[in-house]
Amino acid sequence: MTDQSVTARGAAALLEQLGNARVVDLEQPRFTGMPMFPANNPNYTFMLHRRHEEGLESRTSAAGMIMTADHAGTHVDALCHQAENMQMFGGVPVTAANQGPGGVSTLSAETLPPIIRRGVLIDLVAARGGRLPAQYLVERDELADIADRQAVTVRPGDVLLIRTGWGAAWEDQDYITGGGMARSAGEWAAEHEVYAVGADNMSWDLPGYVDPILGHTLPNHTLLLVRAGILIFENLILDDLAATGAREFVFVSLPLKLVGATGSPTRPVAIVAQETP
């Protein structure tokens, strides 16, 4: 049997498996005025600079320009996004040589690989009977308890997603007040050696909350990005995924190769296995 025939048969088998799977979109829609973490404004604007108009040809075209922050909407943080005591992940110092108007020259968005990994979902909404209260902090004990009750096994290399219920409030003024993970929840994720975490809230952390141990805001951004090298996905929509009942799935995200950027907009999806009819 030739290598080509083996490859063809493997591709056919993969396509058959995908044909029996459901693809769930995890990206929030992007629009002018969408919720934005205050420090990262401006958020998103699309301008149509070429319009369909009668001209020299019967064919017409339209095209526009996108202006956006690298942390606007559904996105993944690059490892250069945060530093602790002026050091990024791996002890890389922040210097004038690797940071400038053109971006950050190390650990930036173009170094993010295509991400295709086992994903798991811990559904806090299902466990609590509703979305998290505003300003609520999820501690490790609650996260671990719900994972146990929902039979979610978190393994090294996983993408760990947490449904808070705030994704449904994406167009509401109070979206930014949605609940977030306490430092202890980030420690729990790091102990499980996950590849990435994500949630349907503004920043995994609770915006504005100062952790009493680390003494600063966004404690999980320090623990996960800087100390552990764990990526963070933000502003996901997880309601459709939760509706499938799946707690395990294939997580796919293809960050853009934005040279020097500190994060990348992305359109993650979950591929959920379905029973063959």
C-alpha positions as CSV (number, residue, x, y, z in Angstrom):
1,M,0.0,0.0,0.0
2,T,1.4,3.4,-1.0
3,D,1.9,6.3,1.4
4,Q,-0.7,8.2,-0.6
5,S,-3.3,5.6,-0.2
6,V,-2.7,5.4,3.6
7,T,-3.0,9.1,3.8
8,A,-6.2,9.1,1.7
9,R,-7.8,6.4,3.9
10,G,-6.8,8.3,7.0
11,A,-8.3,11.5,5.7
12,A,-11.5,9.7,4.8
13,A,-11.7,8.2,8.3
14,L,-11.2,11.6,9.8
15,L,-13.8,13.2,7.6
16,E,-16.3,10.5,8.6
17,Q,-15.7,11.1,12.3
18,L,-16.1,14.9,11.8
19,G,-19.3,14.2,9.8
20,N,-20.8,12.6,13.0
21,A,-19.7,15.6,15.2
22,R,-21.2,18.9,16.0
23,V,-19.1,22.1,15.7
24,V,-20.1,24.7,18.3
25,D,-19.0,28.3,17.8
26,L,-17.5,29.9,21.0
27,E,-16.9,33.4,19.6
28,Q,-18.9,36.4,20.6
29,P,-20.0,38.8,17.8
30,R,-17.8,41.8,17.3
31,F,-19.5,45.2,17.1
32,T,-18.7,48.9,17.7
33,G,-19.3,49.6,21.4
34,M,-19.0,46.0,22.5
35,P,-17.9,45.5,26.2
36,M,-14.2,46.2,26.7
37,F,-11.8,46.0,29.6
38,P,-11.1,49.7,30.4
39,A,-7.3,49.5,30.1
40,N,-7.5,48.1,26.6
41,N,-9.7,50.7,24.8
42,P,-10.4,51.4,21.9
43,N,-12.3,48.3,21.2
44,Y,-13.6,47.7,17.6
45,T,-14.6,49.7,14.6
46,F,-15.2,48.6,11.0
47,M,-15.2,51.3,8.3
48,L,-16.5,50.6,4.8
49,H,-14.1,52.6,2.6
50,R,-15.1,51.1,-0.8
51,R,-18.7,50.8,-1.7
52,H,-20.7,49.1,-4.5
53,E,-21.3,51.9,-7.0
54,E,-22.0,52.1,-10.7
55,G,-18.7,52.5,-12.5
56,L,-16.7,51.4,-15.5
57,E,-17.6,47.7,-15.1
58,S,-20.7,45.6,-14.4
59,R,-18.7,44.1,-11.5
60,T,-18.6,46.1,-8.3
61,S,-16.8,45.5,-5.0
62,A,-16.9,46.6,-1.4
63,A,-14.1,46.5,1.2
64,G,-13.4,48.0,4.6
65,M,-10.9,48.6,7.3
66,I,-10.9,47.0,10.8
67,M,-9.6,48.9,13.8
68,T,-9.4,46.9,16.9
69,A,-7.5,46.3,20.1
70,D,-5.6,43.0,20.3
71,H,-7.7,42.1,23.5
72,A,-11.1,43.1,22.1
73,G,-13.9,40.6,22.0
74,T,-13.1,36.9,22.0
75,H,-9.3,36.6,22.1
76,V,-6.4,34.7,23.6
77,D,-3.7,36.4,25.6
78,A,-0.1,36.0,24.4
79,L,2.5,35.3,27.1
80,C,4.0,38.8,26.7
81,H,0.7,40.3,27.8
82,Q,1.8,40.3,31.5
83,A,4.9,40.6,33.5
84,E,5.8,40.4,37.2
85,N,8.5,42.6,38.5
86,M,9.3,43.5,34.9
87,Q,9.8,39.8,34.0
88,M,7.7,37.8,31.5
89,F,7.2,34.1,31.4
90,G,10.4,32.1,31.7
91,G,12.2,35.0,33.4
92,V,12.4,37.0,30.2
93,P,13.1,40.6,31.2
94,V,11.1,43.5,29.8
95,T,13.6,45.9,28.2
96,A,13.7,48.7,25.7
97,A,15.2,46.2,23.3
98,N,12.1,43.9,23.3
99,Q,9.3,46.5,23.8
100,G,8.5,49.5,21.7
101,P,5.9,51.3,19.6
102,G,5.9,48.4,17.1
103,G,5.0,45.8,19.8
104,V,6.8,43.2,21.9
105,S,9.5,41.2,20.1
106,T,9.3,38.1,22.3
107,L,6.5,35.8,23.4
108,S,4.1,37.8,21.2
109,A,1.0,36.7,19.3
110,E,2.8,35.4,16.2
111,T,4.4,32.7,18.4
112,L,1.0,31.3,19.4
113,P,0.6,27.9,17.7
114,P,-2.6,26.5,16.2
115,I,-4.4,25.1,19.2
116,I,-6.1,21.7,18.8
117,R,-6.5,20.0,22.2
118,R,-8.8,18.2,24.5
119,G,-11.2,20.6,26.1
120,V,-13.3,20.3,29.2
121,L,-16.2,22.4,30.5
122,I,-17.1,23.0,34.1
123,D,-20.6,24.4,34.1
124,L,-21.1,26.6,37.1
125,V,-24.5,27.7,35.8
126,A,-25.9,24.2,35.8
127,A,-24.5,23.5,39.3
128,R,-25.8,26.7,40.8
129,G,-29.1,27.0,39.0
130,G,-28.2,30.4,37.4
131,R,-25.3,32.7,36.4
132,L,-22.8,33.8,39.0
133,P,-23.8,36.9,40.9
134,A,-22.1,40.2,40.0
135,Q,-18.6,40.6,41.5
136,Y,-18.6,37.0,42.6
137,L,-15.3,35.1,43.1
138,V,-15.1,31.4,42.4
139,E,-12.7,29.7,44.8
140,R,-10.9,26.5,44.1
141,D,-13.0,24.4,46.5
142,E,-16.2,25.3,44.6
143,L,-14.5,24.7,41.2
144,A,-13.1,21.3,42.3
145,D,-16.4,20.3,43.9
146,I,-18.5,21.1,40.8
147,A,-15.9,19.3,38.6
148,D,-16.3,16.2,40.7
149,R,-20.1,16.4,40.7
150,Q,-20.1,16.8,36.9
151,A,-17.6,14.1,36.4
152,V,-15.1,16.4,34.7
153,T,-11.6,15.1,34.8
154,V,-9.0,17.8,34.1
155,R,-5.8,16.5,32.6
156,P,-2.4,18.0,31.8
157,G,-2.5,19.8,28.4
158,D,-6.2,20.4,28.5
159,V,-8.1,23.6,27.7
160,L,-10.2,24.2,30.7
161,L,-13.4,26.2,30.1
162,I,-15.6,27.7,32.9
163,R,-19.2,28.7,32.2
164,T,-20.2,31.6,34.5
165,G,-23.4,32.5,32.6
166,W,-22.3,36.0,31.9
167,G,-21.7,35.3,28.2
168,A,-25.5,35.8,27.6
169,A,-25.0,39.4,28.9
170,W,-22.5,40.3,26.2
171,E,-24.6,43.3,25.0
172,D,-25.5,44.5,28.5
173,Q,-23.9,47.4,30.3
174,D,-23.1,45.3,33.4
175,Y,-21.2,42.6,31.5
176,I,-17.9,43.7,33.0
177,T,-19.3,43.2,36.5
178,G,-19.7,39.5,35.9
179,G,-18.2,37.0,38.3
180,G,-14.6,35.8,38.0
181,M,-12.1,33.3,39.2
182,A,-10.3,33.8,42.5
183,R,-6.6,33.3,42.8
184,S,-7.1,29.9,44.3
185,A,-9.1,28.8,41.2
186,G,-6.1,29.8,39.0
187,E,-3.8,27.8,41.4
188,W,-6.1,24.8,41.0
189,A,-5.9,25.1,37.2
190,A,-2.1,25.4,37.3
191,E,-1.8,22.4,39.6
192,H,-3.6,20.4,36.9
193,E,-1.0,21.7,34.3
194,V,-3.6,22.7,31.8
195,Y,-2.5,24.3,28.5
196,A,-5.1,27.1,28.6
197,V,-8.1,28.4,30.5
198,G,-11.1,30.3,29.3
199,A,-14.4,31.6,30.5
200,D,-17.5,33.5,29.3
201,N,-16.6,36.6,31.2
202,M,-14.4,39.7,30.7
203,S,-11.1,38.5,31.9
204,W,-11.1,35.1,33.8
205,D,-10.1,37.4,36.7
206,L,-12.7,39.7,38.3
207,P,-11.9,43.2,37.0
208,G,-10.9,45.6,39.7
209,Y,-10.4,43.0,42.4
210,V,-7.1,43.3,44.3
211,D,-5.8,39.9,45.6
212,P,-4.7,40.3,49.3
213,I,-1.8,37.8,48.8
214,L,-0.3,39.1,45.6
215,G,-1.3,42.6,46.3
216,H,-2.5,43.5,42.8
217,T,-5.3,43.2,40.4
218,L,-5.7,40.3,37.9
219,P,-3.9,37.8,40.1
220,N,-4.6,34.9,37.7
221,H,-2.9,36.7,34.9
222,T,0.2,36.6,37.0
223,L,-0.2,33.0,38.1
224,L,-1.2,31.6,34.7
225,L,0.6,33.7,32.1
226,V,3.7,34.8,33.9
227,R,4.5,32.0,36.3
228,A,3.0,28.9,34.6
229,G,2.9,29.9,30.9
230,I,-0.8,29.0,30.7
231,L,-2.8,30.8,28.0
232,I,-6.1,32.7,28.8
233,F,-9.1,32.9,26.5
234,E,-11.5,35.7,27.3
235,N,-15.0,36.7,26.3
236,L,-16.2,33.3,25.2
237,I,-19.8,32.2,24.6
238,L,-20.4,28.8,26.2
239,D,-24.2,28.5,26.3
240,D,-24.5,26.5,23.1
241,L,-21.7,24.2,24.2
242,A,-23.4,23.7,27.6
243,A,-26.7,22.9,25.9
244,T,-25.0,19.9,24.2
245,G,-24.4,18.3,27.6
246,A,-20.8,17.7,26.6
247,R,-18.2,17.9,29.3
248,E,-15.4,16.8,27.0
249,F,-14.7,17.9,23.4
250,V,-12.0,18.9,20.9
251,F,-11.1,22.5,21.4
252,V,-9.8,24.3,18.3
253,S,-8.4,27.9,18.1
254,L,-6.2,29.4,15.4
255,P,-4.7,32.7,16.7
256,L,-3.7,35.2,14.1
257,K,0.0,35.8,13.5
258,L,0.0,39.4,14.5
259,V,3.7,40.3,14.9
260,G,4.4,42.1,18.1
261,A,0.8,41.9,19.4
262,T,0.1,41.0,23.1
263,G,-3.0,38.9,22.2
264,S,-5.0,37.8,19.2
265,P,-8.6,37.9,18.2
266,T,-9.7,34.3,17.5
267,R,-12.8,32.2,16.7
268,P,-12.5,29.1,18.9
269,V,-14.8,26.2,18.3
270,A,-15.7,23.0,20.2
271,I,-16.1,19.8,18.2
272,V,-18.5,17.6,20.1
273,A,-18.8,13.9,19.3
274,Q,-22.4,12.7,18.6
275,E,-23.8,9.2,18.5
276,T,-23.9,7.7,15.0
277,P,-27.6,7.4,14.0
